[in-house]
């Protein structure tokens, strides 16, 4: 179970809507327990592709997020991005590029911008398994 503070969830959704039709991306940092991930910090990262169907995180901002998380004694546990016009399910490219099997991957779908949908997945060795999450 991934627990995300409501203000972080709301910010992610607002950012996705604001940047529509471009994809957004970033990390969520927190603490991992036995069967629970507690998110404590949001790290939005610029999408250098500025594209509607793919993203590439700015490497300098990624490094800064890693350093800040380390300073706060947090781990980057979730990589997220938006799908402005498709469902909240990993694309073939998302699956192919999911190199870190320790990260959870979240996708925000704006297929219906009035009702964004966010889903979370473990992607390991090309296999996709949905993960429970909650905003509180």
Helices and strands as residue ranges (DSSP letters): E 2-4, H 6-19, E 25-32, E 37-45, H 59-71, E 75-83, H 92-96, E 104-109, G 113-115, E 117-124, E 127-131, E 133-135
